[in-house]
């Protein structure tokens, strides 16, 4: 049976997958997390099915299921391309789960689910449009209009992390066209993500393995190299957000992921963005995500709720 008052959201990452059950108001009333099998596809599907069936037993019902999955889905074949989940690449997950589960299933990109969550009850609640950015190990995003995801024909609307970095910025800071896991070179995420921040430090010092937290400590202690790295990163981020403003013109930008905890982004990033825009264009508010790591699963549950409501309305 279908229970419209309850929705499952599953956030699937490279190390863990988490299921939450949400009521109609998206209050979380159940949560379970397990390790993500990354190398065996059958084991991967079994882990999702086990999570859902275990929750079904707890509630005595079979709610709709929303999944937030990293990577992209081929619009023609439904197959996935995901660097973090090798077992999923080339596979069509939706029909496999629809066959195994006696519940409606909808799949979205994990970053898009994050954006949807922040647009509905989160930092951008009530905004006519918003762009939700995750800057962590990589860089992904989602675009939401009037509380609904804009996916585009290929489902990649808002995939800013794979826009190319402007050549003049690479020349300004003497940066190489770094290869990206997507197969292209000089993608934004290879410079502005947490991984990119470490690479910037390496380019300036030759020292590997220094992450954002260590850089912040060094910068606050007056280390000129760490401060230089943050200044370069801020300019690259400002240029990237300026292109988002020109392409999408969102009313709000929300930041999530590990680098979203850097306090200087909220004080300095608006001016860094404005520096790359023509005069007269306003930079939207740049806000910290409300739900943090929990946003992906909550957004997946919201995706399930919206899909259910659409089916009911038909």
N, C-alpha and C positions, 0 to 999 in steps of 0.2 A: 504494500500500500504506500501511497505518497503522502507525506506530511508537510504541507506548505508552511507551517509555522517553524520549521527547523531546517537548517541548511548546513551542509558540510563544506569546509574549505580546506584544501590541502596545499601547502607550500612545499615544493620539491626543490631541494638544493643538492649540491654536489656531495655533502657530507651527511645531511639529515633530511627527513621529510616529516612534516608536522600536520596533523589533522586537528581542526577545531570544529566544534559544533556551535552554531550561532542561532539565536532566536530571531524573530521577525525584525527586531530592533538592532540586530547585529551584536548583541551581548554574548560574549563567549561563555558557554555553560559546560564545555567539555574540551579537553585537550590531551593529545597523545603524540609523542615523538618517537621515531625509530631511525636507525641508521639507513642511509640510502645505498642500496646495492647499485654499483655503477658499471660493473663489467658483464653481468649476466641479465639478459632481457627478461627471461621468464621469472627469475628471482625478483627483479624490479617490479614487474606487474603483480606478482604474488604479494609483495610487501604492501602495495597500495590496496589490493583487495582485502588483505588481512586487517589493515587499519580501518577500512570502511565497515567490514563485517563485525569487527569487535565493537565499533561504535553502535552499529545497528542493534546488537544484543543489549547494549546498555539502555537504549531508548525504546526498543521494541518497535522500531519503525525503519523505513528506508528513505531518508530525505534525498533531495537532489544533491549532487556532488560537483563542486567546482575545483579545478586544479590550476595552480600557477606553476608553469614549467619553464625553465630557462631555455634560451635558444629560439629558433624560429621554426615555423611549420610551413611546409610546402603547400601553397594554396591549391595546387592541382591534385596532389597525391595524398595530402594529409600526413606525410612523413616528416619526422623531426630532424633538425640539424642542431646538435648541442655538444659543444666542446667539453662541458663539465660532466656529461653523462654519455660516455661512449656507447653504452649498450642501447641507448635510445636513438642514436643517429641512424637514419634510414628506415626506422620503424614507424608504423602508424598506431599511436597509443589509443586514440579515441575508440575505434571499433573494437579493440581488444578489451577495453574496460567496459564498454557498453554490452559486450557479450557476457562478461563475467558478473557484472553487477545488475541487480534488478532495480536500478534507479536511473533517473536522467543524469547525464554526465556532460559537462561543458569544460573546455580547456582554454586557458589564456596564458599569455606570457607572464612570467613572475613579476617583471618590472611593471607591466601594465596593471596587474592586480594590486601592486603597491600603490600606484597612482590612483586607482579607483577607490581604494580604501581611504586615502588621504582626502579625496574629493568629497567623500560621503561620511561626514562626522569627524573628519580629521582636520589637519591644518588649513586645508583649502575648502572647508565646508561652506557651501553657499555661493562659492565663486562661479561665475558663468563658464569659465574655462580655467584649466590648470595644466601645468606640465610637471610631472613628478619624476625627479631624477634620482637614480641610485648611483652613488660613486663609492664603490668598494673595491673588491679585487678587479672588477671590470667597471663598465659604465653603461647603464641601460636606462630606459625611461618609458613613460606612457603619457598619452594625451587624453584628457577627459573634457567633454563638452556637455554642459547641463546634466552632470551626474552620470554620463554614459561614456564608455570607452570609444574612442575613434581608432579603429584598427587599420583601416585602409584595405586596398585590394589584396595585398599580400600579408596583411596582419602585422606589418612592421612600422606602422605610423609611430613616430617618436623615437625611432632607433638612432638617436643622436650619437651614440658611442662609436658608430661606424661611418660617420661623416669624416672626410679627410681634413686633417689639420691644414690651415692656410700655409702655403709655401713660404710666404714672407716672414711668418713667425718662426718657422724652422730655421730660416736663414738668420733671423735676428738673434736667436739664441744658440746658433751653431749646433742644431740638433739633427741627427740623421732621420731618414724616413724609416722608422722602426717597423718591423713586420708585425702583423696582427694575427691572432688565432683564426680570424675569419678568412684569411688568405690574401687580404689586401695589405697595403703598406700605409703608414702614417695615419691610421685611424685615431680619432680623438681619444678613445679610451686608453691607448698605449701611452698617453702623456698625462691625462688628467685623473686617471684612476689611482687607487692606492699603489698598484703595481707601477704605474707611470711615475708617481712621486718618488718611489725608490730608484727608478731609472734616472730621473733627473739628478738626484743626489749622486748617483754613481758617475754620471757624465761630468759632474763638477769636481768630484773628489777621487774617483777611482775606488771608493769604498762601497762594498755591497752589503745588503741585508739591513739597511737602516730604514725603519718604517715611520709612519706618520707620528706615532706617539713619541718615539725617540727624537724625531726632528723637532717636534713642538717643544720638548724639554730643552733641547739645544738652542732653539730660537729664543725662547723666553730667558735663557741664561746669557743671551747676547752673542751667540755664535754667528758670525757674519755669513758663513757659508750656508748654514741652515736658513737664515733669514733670506739669503739670495734665492735658495731653492723655493721657498714659499712665495717669494715675489714673482718668480718666473711662472710657477704653477698658477698663481692668482691671475696673471695676465692671460695665460692660456685658457683658464676657466672663463674669464670674462669674455674672451673672444668667442668661445663656444656658446655661452649663454646669449650673446648678442645675436648669433645666428638663429638661436631658438626663438628669440623675440621677433626677428624678421620673418621667420618661416611660419610661426604659429601664433604670435602675439598673445600669449596667455595672460590672464588676469593675475595669476599667482604662480610662482615656481616653488616647489617643495623639494627639499633635499633629504635623502635617506642614504643608508650605507655607512661604512666605517668613517669615511672622510667627512661626512655630514656633521660629525662631532667637533670639527675644528672651529673654534669660536670666531676666528678672524674672518671666516667666509661671510658671516652675516653682517659684519661691520664694514668690510672692505670690498666684497664682491659686487655690490650694486654700482659703485663708482668704477670698478674695473670693467664691468659690462658696459656702462654708459660710454666709456672711452672708445669702444668699438662700434658705437651706434652714431648715426647722423644726428645733428642737433634737433631737438624738439621731440624726440622719441623717449618716452618714459620707461624706465626699468620697472617691471612688476615687483611687488614684495617677494623677497626670497626668505622662505621660512623653513624651520626645522620640522621634520615629520613628527606627528603626534604619536603614532603607533609603533615606530621603530621596527624591530625585527618581526613583530607580530602582524605588521600590516599586510604581508603577502598572503597569509592564510585567511585573514579577515576579508581581504579583497577578493579572494577566490570564492569565499562563501557569498559575498555580495554578487559576484558574477553568476553564481547558481541561483540566487534569489531573482535577479533581473531576468535570467533566461526562463525561469519558472513563471514569472509574471507575464512575460511575453506570450508564452504558450497558453496561459489561462485566458489572456485577452483575445486570442485568435478564435 
